[in-house]
Amino acid sequence: MATTLSVLQEELSSVDSELQAVEIQVQELLERQQDLLQKKSVLTKKIKQFSDTESGSSKDTESAAEDWNKEDFPWSKKVREVLRNSFKLPKFRPLQLETINVTMAGRDVFLVMPTGGGKSLCYQLPAVCSDGFTLVICPLVSLMEDQLMVLEQLKVSATLLNASSSKEHVKWVYTEMLSSSSQLKLIYVTPEKIAKSKMFVSKLEKAYQAGRLTHIAVDEVHCCSQWGHDFRPDYKLLGILKRQFPNASLIGLTATATSHVLHDAQKILCIQKCITFTASFNRPNLYYEVRQKSPVAQNFIEDIVKLINRRYKGLSGIIYCFSQKDAEQVTMSLQQLGIKAGTYHANMEPKDKSRVHKRWSANEIQIVVATVAFGMGIDKPDVRFVIHHSMSKSMENYYQESGRAGRDDQKADCILYYGFGDIFRISTMVVMENVGQQKLYDMVSYCHNLNR
């Protein structure tokens, strides 16, 4: 009996000790709870203040857009006349008027607008309405040639300078840059021209001093940033433009750029203050489809040919390929099966690329089979289909490439052929890029998504 009582007393003592420990823990937890509640209160207030600031800034942005969406500026009458008489357009598309007004006011602006939204008009029209000329920096010769063909039809004086320009042409351009009686309104160059031609930069400086360099347009401005999906090193050297020509307004244009990429591009271009407009990216006229790629090359080509002959007979299109070799082989296969097609890639002679581009624009050939060297800014309105022979390296690239379809706002198809072999080929290309692998995985995820 005594032994049992002793055991019970020991157990009671143990429970008392544990209860004391629990009470201490409860007290510590209550104190911790109080601390957390106080911190929560402080953080909630800070978040509210931050949200108010953000909403205020977004209101400022919205009011800024509203401020520029007017036609009572000193230049408004001329802008409207040039829109109708020179560009043969009845009205502006969303955010075009706002961007043009900002540019005409001599302010710097970034415009994020989907492929096919009408970005090029936002610097072409101010160029026609202003004294002097506009310098346009583009990453691809095909883009420049495409715009020049359209401008030539509209009787707007424009030209380009690149590695294949003759000495006579270069001399003529340099003369026009400095001539007060010149009718030349747009000069297109690649970023390499700014980075590597001291003579050209010297002529720009003289033109600027003479009041001839009025506006600067940096197309595909996301190429400035290493975080962009199509980074180009020579774009990083374009900061010289605002440093050397601070009073020339700059417009940066892109179809795909995050706020982080835009902020990075703004720093690289040495822009102090910048108005940014972002258009809606919904294009309901485009139909997207992913198809399984046959592992047998001949069967795959025959599938594409059936699609072209049945659904797109006589209609204009683009087929994007992973490599130059793929583009050449696909072109040859299509031609053998009676399809009028031409190849376009970076290693072709400039005259051969121009010939293919012009024949396609004139509907003399039905399809351009190309690498990504063909594309940014291509402005053929009646492209009824864009077929991807293999998937793009990122969703941003795919959005931009497929967006070359249906620029006339009529229905068009974007068809992507997907095979596992594409993943391994592309992964070797993007392995050294910032977040390149993740972007590729996002692309793969899209291909596997049954709820597209």
C-alpha positions as CSV (number, residue, x, y, z in Angstrom):
1,M,0.0,0.0,0.0
2,A,2.8,2.4,1.0
3,T,4.6,1.6,-2.2
4,T,1.6,2.3,-4.3
5,L,1.0,5.7,-2.6
6,S,4.6,6.7,-3.1
7,V,4.3,5.9,-6.8
8,L,1.1,7.9,-7.1
9,Q,2.7,10.9,-5.4
10,E,5.7,10.7,-7.8
11,E,3.4,10.7,-10.7
12,L,1.4,13.6,-9.3
13,S,4.7,15.6,-8.8
14,S,5.6,14.8,-12.4
15,V,2.3,16.0,-13.7
16,D,2.6,19.2,-11.6
17,S,6.1,19.8,-13.1
18,E,4.8,19.2,-16.6
19,L,1.8,21.5,-16.0
20,Q,4.2,24.2,-14.9
21,A,6.3,23.7,-18.0
22,V,3.1,23.9,-20.2
23,E,2.0,27.1,-18.4
24,I,5.4,28.6,-19.1
25,Q,5.1,27.6,-22.8
26,V,1.5,28.9,-23.0
27,Q,2.8,32.2,-21.6
28,E,5.6,32.3,-24.1
29,L,3.2,31.5,-26.9
30,L,0.8,34.2,-25.8
31,E,3.6,36.7,-25.7
32,R,4.7,35.5,-29.2
33,Q,1.1,35.8,-30.4
34,Q,1.0,39.4,-29.2
35,D,4.3,40.2,-31.0
36,L,3.0,38.6,-34.2
37,L,-0.3,40.5,-33.9
38,Q,1.6,43.8,-33.6
39,K,3.8,42.9,-36.6
40,K,0.7,41.9,-38.6
41,S,-0.9,45.3,-37.8
42,V,2.3,47.2,-38.9
43,L,2.6,45.1,-42.1
44,T,-1.1,45.5,-42.9
45,K,-0.8,49.2,-42.7
46,K,2.4,49.2,-44.8
47,I,0.7,47.0,-47.5
48,K,-2.3,49.3,-47.5
49,Q,-0.1,52.3,-48.0
50,F,1.9,50.6,-50.7
51,S,-1.4,49.5,-52.4
52,D,-2.7,53.0,-52.3
53,T,0.5,54.3,-53.8
54,E,0.4,51.6,-56.5
55,S,-3.2,52.3,-57.3
56,G,-2.4,56.0,-57.4
57,S,0.4,55.4,-59.8
58,S,-1.8,53.2,-62.0
59,K,-4.4,56.0,-61.9
60,D,-1.7,58.4,-62.9
61,T,-0.8,56.0,-65.8
62,E,-4.5,55.8,-66.8
63,S,-4.9,59.5,-66.6
64,A,-1.7,59.9,-68.6
65,A,-3.2,57.7,-71.3
66,E,-6.4,59.7,-71.2
67,D,-4.4,62.9,-71.4
68,W,-2.8,61.8,-74.6
69,N,-5.9,60.4,-76.2
70,K,-6.9,63.8,-77.7
71,E,-6.9,65.6,-81.0
72,D,-6.6,69.1,-79.8
73,F,-2.8,69.4,-79.9
74,P,-1.1,71.8,-82.3
75,W,-0.1,68.9,-84.6
76,S,-3.4,67.0,-84.4
77,K,-4.8,68.3,-87.7
78,K,-1.7,67.3,-89.6
79,V,-1.5,63.9,-87.9
80,R,-5.1,63.1,-89.0
81,E,-4.4,64.3,-92.6
82,V,-1.3,62.2,-92.9
83,L,-3.1,59.1,-91.5
84,R,-5.8,59.4,-94.2
85,N,-3.8,60.8,-97.1
86,S,-0.4,59.2,-96.7
87,F,-1.1,56.0,-94.9
88,K,-4.6,55.4,-96.3
89,L,-6.1,54.5,-93.0
90,P,-9.5,55.7,-91.8
91,K,-8.8,55.6,-88.0
92,F,-6.3,54.7,-85.3
93,R,-6.1,51.4,-83.6
94,P,-5.9,51.2,-79.8
95,L,-3.0,53.3,-78.2
96,Q,-1.7,54.4,-81.6
97,L,-3.0,58.0,-81.2
98,E,-1.7,58.2,-77.6
99,T,1.8,57.0,-78.6
100,I,2.0,59.3,-81.6
101,N,1.0,62.3,-79.5
102,V,3.7,61.5,-76.9
103,T,6.3,61.3,-79.7
104,M,5.2,64.5,-81.3
105,A,5.4,66.2,-78.0
106,G,9.1,65.2,-77.8
107,R,8.7,62.8,-74.9
108,D,10.2,59.3,-74.6
109,V,7.7,56.4,-74.7
110,F,7.7,52.6,-74.5
111,L,4.9,50.8,-76.3
112,V,4.0,47.2,-75.6
113,M,1.7,46.0,-78.3
114,P,0.9,42.5,-79.6
115,T,2.3,41.4,-83.0
116,G,-0.1,42.8,-85.6
117,G,-1.3,45.7,-83.4
118,G,0.2,48.4,-85.6
119,K,3.4,49.5,-83.8
120,S,5.3,50.7,-86.9
121,L,2.7,53.4,-87.6
122,C,3.6,54.9,-84.2
123,Y,7.0,56.1,-85.4
124,Q,6.3,56.2,-89.2
125,L,3.5,58.7,-88.9
126,P,5.4,61.2,-86.6
127,A,8.3,60.9,-89.0
128,V,6.2,62.2,-91.8
129,C,4.6,64.9,-89.7
130,S,8.0,66.2,-88.3
131,D,10.8,68.1,-89.8
132,G,14.1,66.2,-90.3
133,F,14.2,62.4,-90.2
134,T,13.6,59.5,-87.8
135,L,16.3,57.0,-87.0
136,V,14.9,53.5,-86.8
137,I,16.9,50.6,-85.2
138,C,15.7,47.2,-86.2
139,P,17.3,43.8,-85.5
140,L,16.6,42.1,-88.8
141,V,17.1,43.1,-92.4
142,S,13.8,41.3,-93.4
143,L,11.9,43.6,-91.1
144,M,13.4,46.7,-92.6
145,E,12.9,45.5,-96.2
146,D,9.2,44.7,-95.4
147,Q,8.6,48.2,-94.0
148,L,10.4,49.9,-96.9
149,M,8.3,48.0,-99.4
150,V,5.1,49.3,-97.8
151,L,6.5,52.8,-97.4
152,E,7.5,52.9,-101.0
153,Q,4.0,52.0,-102.1
154,L,2.7,54.8,-99.8
155,K,5.3,57.2,-101.4
156,V,7.0,57.9,-98.1
157,S,10.7,58.5,-98.5
158,A,12.7,56.0,-96.5
159,T,15.9,54.0,-96.8
160,L,18.1,51.5,-95.0
161,L,21.8,51.2,-94.4
162,N,23.5,47.8,-93.9
163,A,26.6,45.9,-94.7
164,S,25.5,45.3,-98.3
165,S,24.7,49.0,-99.1
166,S,26.8,50.3,-102.0
167,K,29.3,53.2,-101.5
168,E,27.1,55.4,-103.7
169,H,24.0,54.7,-101.6
170,V,25.8,55.4,-98.3
171,K,27.2,58.7,-99.7
172,W,23.7,59.7,-100.9
173,V,22.2,58.9,-97.4
174,Y,24.9,60.9,-95.6
175,T,24.2,63.9,-97.9
176,E,20.4,63.6,-97.3
177,M,20.9,63.4,-93.5
178,L,22.4,66.9,-93.5
179,S,20.4,68.6,-96.3
180,S,17.7,71.0,-95.1
181,S,15.8,70.4,-98.4
182,S,15.8,66.6,-98.0
183,Q,12.5,64.7,-98.2
184,L,14.0,61.6,-96.5
185,K,11.9,60.8,-93.5
186,L,13.1,57.4,-92.1
187,I,16.5,55.8,-92.0
188,Y,16.6,52.2,-91.0
189,V,19.7,50.6,-89.5
190,T,20.6,47.5,-87.5
191,P,22.1,48.0,-84.0
192,E,25.4,46.9,-85.3
193,K,25.6,50.0,-87.5
194,I,25.4,52.2,-84.3
195,A,27.9,50.0,-82.5
196,K,30.5,49.6,-85.2
197,S,30.3,52.6,-87.6
198,K,32.0,55.7,-86.2
199,M,31.4,57.4,-89.5
200,F,27.6,56.9,-89.2
201,V,27.5,58.1,-85.6
202,S,29.6,61.1,-86.6
203,K,27.0,62.0,-89.4
204,L,24.2,61.5,-86.8
205,E,25.9,64.0,-84.5
206,K,26.2,66.6,-87.3
207,A,22.5,66.0,-88.3
208,Y,21.4,66.4,-84.7
209,Q,23.4,69.7,-84.3
210,A,21.7,70.9,-87.5
211,G,18.2,70.0,-86.1
212,R,17.7,67.2,-88.6
213,L,17.6,64.2,-86.2
214,T,14.1,64.5,-84.7
215,H,13.0,61.1,-83.4
216,I,14.6,57.7,-82.6
217,A,12.7,54.4,-82.7
218,V,14.1,51.3,-81.2
219,D,12.1,48.4,-82.5
220,E,12.0,45.1,-80.6
221,V,13.3,46.9,-77.5
222,H,13.3,43.8,-75.4
223,C,16.5,42.8,-77.3
224,C,18.3,45.2,-75.0
225,S,17.8,43.1,-71.9
226,Q,19.6,39.9,-71.1
227,W,16.3,38.9,-69.4
228,G,14.4,39.3,-72.7
229,H,13.7,36.3,-74.8
230,D,15.8,37.5,-77.8
231,F,18.8,39.4,-76.2
232,R,21.2,40.9,-78.7
233,P,24.6,42.2,-77.4
234,D,24.7,45.2,-79.8
235,Y,21.5,46.5,-78.3
236,K,23.3,47.1,-75.0
237,L,25.4,49.8,-76.8
238,L,22.4,51.9,-77.9
239,G,22.6,54.0,-74.7
240,I,24.8,56.3,-76.7
241,L,21.7,57.6,-78.6
242,K,20.1,59.4,-75.6
243,R,23.5,60.5,-74.3
244,Q,24.5,62.0,-77.6
245,F,21.0,63.2,-78.7
246,P,19.0,64.0,-75.6
247,N,16.5,66.2,-77.3
248,A,15.5,63.6,-79.9
249,S,12.5,61.7,-78.6
250,L,12.8,58.0,-78.3
251,I,10.2,55.3,-78.7
252,G,10.9,51.7,-77.7
253,L,8.5,49.1,-79.2
254,T,8.0,45.4,-78.3
255,A,5.3,42.7,-78.6
256,T,6.6,40.7,-75.6
257,A,8.3,42.2,-72.6
258,T,7.8,42.0,-68.8
259,S,7.9,45.0,-66.6
260,H,11.4,43.8,-65.4
261,V,12.6,43.7,-69.0
262,L,11.2,47.1,-69.8
263,H,12.8,48.6,-66.7
264,D,16.1,47.0,-67.7
265,A,15.8,48.3,-71.3
266,Q,15.1,51.8,-70.0
267,K,18.3,51.8,-68.0
268,I,20.3,50.4,-70.9
269,L,18.9,53.1,-73.2
270,C,19.7,55.9,-70.6
271,I,16.1,57.1,-70.5
272,Q,15.4,59.2,-67.4
273,K,11.6,59.5,-67.6
274,C,9.4,57.4,-69.8
275,I,5.7,57.0,-70.5
276,T,4.7,53.4,-71.0
277,F,1.6,52.1,-72.8
278,T,0.5,48.5,-72.8
279,A,-2.1,47.3,-75.3
280,S,-4.4,44.3,-74.9
281,F,-2.9,41.0,-76.1
282,N,-6.1,39.2,-76.9
283,R,-6.4,38.4,-80.7
284,P,-9.6,36.5,-81.0
285,N,-9.2,36.0,-84.8
286,L,-6.2,33.6,-84.3
287,Y,-6.9,29.8,-83.8
288,Y,-4.2,27.9,-82.1
289,E,-3.6,24.1,-82.5
290,V,-0.9,21.7,-81.5
291,R,-0.4,18.5,-83.5
292,Q,1.7,15.4,-82.8
293,K,4.6,15.3,-85.2
294,S,5.1,12.0,-87.1
295,P,8.6,10.5,-86.5
296,V,8.8,9.6,-90.2
297,A,9.9,12.7,-92.1
298,Q,8.1,11.8,-95.3
299,N,4.8,11.2,-93.5
300,F,5.2,14.5,-91.6
301,I,5.8,16.5,-94.9
302,E,2.8,14.8,-96.5
303,D,0.6,15.8,-93.5
304,I,1.6,19.4,-94.0
305,V,1.0,19.3,-97.7
306,K,-2.5,17.8,-97.2
307,L,-3.2,20.6,-94.8
308,I,-2.0,23.3,-97.3
309,N,-3.9,21.8,-100.3
310,R,-7.1,21.2,-98.4
311,R,-7.4,24.1,-95.9
312,Y,-5.1,26.7,-97.3
313,K,-5.2,26.3,-101.1
314,G,-4.0,29.5,-102.7
315,L,-3.7,31.2,-99.3
316,S,-0.5,32.9,-98.0
317,G,1.5,31.4,-95.1
318,I,4.8,30.9,-93.2
319,I,6.4,27.7,-92.1
320,Y,9.0,28.1,-89.3
321,C,11.8,25.6,-88.9
322,F,14.4,25.0,-86.2
323,S,17.5,25.2,-88.4
324,Q,18.6,26.4,-91.8
325,K,19.1,22.8,-93.0
326,D,15.5,22.0,-92.0
327,A,14.2,25.1,-93.9
328,E,16.0,24.1,-97.1
329,Q,14.9,20.5,-96.9
330,V,11.3,21.4,-96.2
331,T,11.3,23.9,-99.1
332,M,12.6,21.3,-101.4
333,S,10.1,18.7,-100.3
334,L,7.2,21.1,-100.7
335,Q,8.4,22.2,-104.2
336,Q,8.6,18.5,-105.3
337,L,5.0,18.1,-104.2
338,G,3.8,21.1,-106.2
339,I,3.8,23.8,-103.5
340,K,5.2,27.2,-104.4
341,A,7.6,27.8,-101.6
342,G,10.9,29.8,-100.9
343,T,13.6,29.5,-98.2
344,Y,14.6,32.3,-96.0
345,H,17.4,32.2,-93.4
346,A,20.3,34.3,-92.1
347,N,23.1,32.7,-94.2
348,M,21.5,33.4,-97.6
349,E,22.9,36.2,-99.8
350,P,21.0,39.5,-99.1
351,K,19.7,39.7,-102.7
352,D,18.4,36.1,-102.5
353,K,16.6,36.9,-99.2
354,S,15.1,40.1,-100.7
355,R,13.9,38.2,-103.7
356,V,12.1,35.5,-101.7
357,H,10.6,38.2,-99.4
358,K,9.3,40.3,-102.4
359,R,7.9,37.3,-104.3
360,W,6.0,36.2,-101.2
361,S,4.7,39.7,-100.5
362,A,3.5,39.9,-104.1
363,N,1.9,36.4,-103.8
364,E,4.1,34.9,-106.5
365,I,5.0,32.2,-104.0
366,Q,2.5,30.8,-101.4
367,I,4.8,30.0,-98.5
368,V,8.1,31.2,-97.0
369,V,9.9,28.4,-95.2
370,A,12.1,30.2,-92.7
371,T,14.1,30.3,-89.5
372,V,13.4,33.0,-87.0
373,A,15.7,35.2,-89.1
374,F,12.4,36.0,-91.0
375,G,9.8,37.6,-89.0
376,M,10.0,40.4,-86.5
377,G,7.7,43.1,-87.8
378,I,6.7,41.3,-91.0
379,D,3.6,43.2,-92.0
380,K,1.9,41.1,-94.7
381,P,-1.8,41.5,-93.7
382,D,-3.3,38.4,-95.4
383,V,-1.2,35.6,-93.8
384,R,-3.8,32.9,-93.2
385,F,-1.6,30.3,-91.5
386,V,1.7,30.0,-89.6
387,I,2.9,26.5,-89.2
388,H,5.7,25.6,-86.8
389,H,7.7,22.6,-88.2
390,S,9.1,22.3,-84.6
391,M,8.2,24.2,-81.4
392,S,9.8,27.6,-80.5
393,K,12.3,28.0,-77.7
394,S,9.9,29.9,-75.5
395,M,6.3,31.0,-75.3
396,E,7.3,34.6,-76.0
397,N,9.0,33.5,-79.3
398,Y,6.0,31.4,-80.2
399,Y,3.6,34.2,-79.5
400,Q,5.6,36.6,-81.7
401,E,6.2,34.2,-84.5
402,S,2.6,32.9,-84.7
403,G,1.3,36.5,-84.4
404,R,2.4,37.2,-87.9
405,A,-0.9,35.5,-89.0
406,G,-4.1,37.4,-89.5
407,R,-2.9,41.0,-89.3
408,D,-6.0,42.0,-91.3
409,D,-8.1,40.9,-88.3
410,Q,-9.6,38.1,-90.4
411,K,-9.5,34.5,-89.1
412,A,-6.1,32.7,-89.3
413,D,-4.5,29.5,-88.0
414,C,-1.4,28.9,-85.9
415,I,-0.4,25.3,-86.0
416,L,2.5,23.8,-84.0
417,Y,3.9,20.4,-84.7
418,Y,5.4,18.8,-81.5
419,G,7.7,15.9,-81.1
420,F,10.0,14.9,-78.2
421,G,13.1,15.2,-80.4
422,D,12.5,19.0,-80.5
423,I,13.1,19.3,-76.8
424,F,16.6,17.9,-77.0
425,R,17.5,20.0,-80.0
426,I,16.3,23.2,-78.5
427,S,17.8,22.5,-75.0
428,T,21.3,22.5,-76.5
429,M,20.6,26.0,-77.9
430,V,19.2,27.6,-74.7
431,V,21.3,26.0,-72.1
432,M,23.5,29.1,-71.7
433,E,20.7,31.6,-71.7
434,N,19.2,33.2,-68.6
435,V,16.2,31.1,-67.6
436,G,16.4,29.5,-71.1
437,Q,15.7,26.0,-69.8
438,Q,12.6,27.2,-67.8
439,K,11.2,29.0,-70.8
440,L,11.6,25.8,-72.8
441,Y,9.8,23.8,-70.1
442,D,7.0,26.3,-70.3
443,M,6.8,25.7,-74.0
444,V,6.7,21.9,-73.5
445,S,4.0,22.4,-70.9
446,Y,1.9,24.3,-73.4
447,C,2.3,21.5,-76.0
448,H,1.0,18.9,-73.4
449,N,-1.8,21.1,-72.1
450,L,-5.1,19.4,-73.2
451,N,-7.2,22.4,-72.1
452,R,-5.7,25.0,-74.4
